[in-house]
Amino acid sequence: MIQAMIGFHLDEENDWVAELQCGHFQHVRHKPPFINRPWVVTPEGRASMLGVTLKCKKCDLGEPADTLN
């Protein structure tokens, strides 16, 4: 299912995680050369991606919403 990014937070390993409108979280790492998302490393870059959609595999699997601990 396609869901919009509505926020971001850092996980325990200091990787960026997108908070999706469905309540699920999805990593949006920038780890060149394997994953190239330079926008994630600046506040302006992350802000520019709010509202952009990602495919949420957790929705497709019917998983419950994620929570911040």
Contacts in CASP RR format, 6 or more apart in sequence:
PFRMAT RR
TARGET T0000
AUTHOR 0000-0000-0000
METHOD contacts of the structure
MODEL  1
MIQAMIGFHLDEENDWVAELQCGHFQHVRHKPPFINRPWVVTPEGRASML
GVTLKCKKCDLGEPADTLN
1 22 0 8 1.000
1 55 0 8 1.000
1 56 0 8 1.000
1 59 0 8 1.000
1 60 0 8 1.000
2 53 0 8 1.000
2 54 0 8 1.000
2 55 0 8 1.000
2 56 0 8 1.000
3 20 0 8 1.000
3 21 0 8 1.000
3 22 0 8 1.000
3 24 0 8 1.000
3 53 0 8 1.000
3 54 0 8 1.000
3 55 0 8 1.000
3 56 0 8 1.000
3 59 0 8 1.000
4 20 0 8 1.000
4 21 0 8 1.000
4 50 0 8 1.000
4 51 0 8 1.000
4 52 0 8 1.000
4 53 0 8 1.000
5 18 0 8 1.000
5 19 0 8 1.000
5 20 0 8 1.000
5 21 0 8 1.000
5 28 0 8 1.000
5 49 0 8 1.000
5 50 0 8 1.000
5 51 0 8 1.000
5 52 0 8 1.000
5 53 0 8 1.000
5 54 0 8 1.000
6 19 0 8 1.000
6 20 0 8 1.000
6 21 0 8 1.000
6 50 0 8 1.000
6 51 0 8 1.000
7 18 0 8 1.000
7 19 0 8 1.000
7 46 0 8 1.000
7 50 0 8 1.000
8 16 0 8 1.000
8 17 0 8 1.000
8 18 0 8 1.000
8 19 0 8 1.000
8 28 0 8 1.000
8 40 0 8 1.000
8 46 0 8 1.000
9 16 0 8 1.000
9 17 0 8 1.000
9 19 0 8 1.000
9 25 0 8 1.000
9 68 0 8 1.000
10 16 0 8 1.000
10 17 0 8 1.000
11 17 0 8 1.000
11 27 0 8 1.000
15 27 0 8 1.000
15 29 0 8 1.000
16 27 0 8 1.000
16 28 0 8 1.000
16 29 0 8 1.000
16 30 0 8 1.000
16 40 0 8 1.000
16 41 0 8 1.000
16 46 0 8 1.000
17 25 0 8 1.000
17 26 0 8 1.000
17 27 0 8 1.000
17 28 0 8 1.000
18 25 0 8 1.000
18 26 0 8 1.000
18 27 0 8 1.000
18 28 0 8 1.000
18 49 0 8 1.000
18 54 0 8 1.000
19 25 0 8 1.000
20 26 0 8 1.000
20 54 0 8 1.000
20 56 0 8 1.000
22 56 0 8 1.000
22 58 0 8 1.000
22 59 0 8 1.000
22 65 0 8 1.000
23 65 0 8 1.000
23 66 0 8 1.000
24 56 0 8 1.000
24 58 0 8 1.000
24 59 0 8 1.000
24 63 0 8 1.000
24 65 0 8 1.000
24 66 0 8 1.000
25 66 0 8 1.000
26 54 0 8 1.000
26 56 0 8 1.000
26 58 0 8 1.000
28 37 0 8 1.000
28 40 0 8 1.000
28 54 0 8 1.000
29 35 0 8 1.000
29 37 0 8 1.000
29 40 0 8 1.000
30 36 0 8 1.000
30 37 0 8 1.000
30 38 0 8 1.000
30 39 0 8 1.000
30 40 0 8 1.000
30 41 0 8 1.000
39 45 0 8 1.000
39 46 0 8 1.000
39 48 0 8 1.000
39 49 0 8 1.000
40 46 0 8 1.000
40 49 0 8 1.000
58 66 0 8 1.000
END
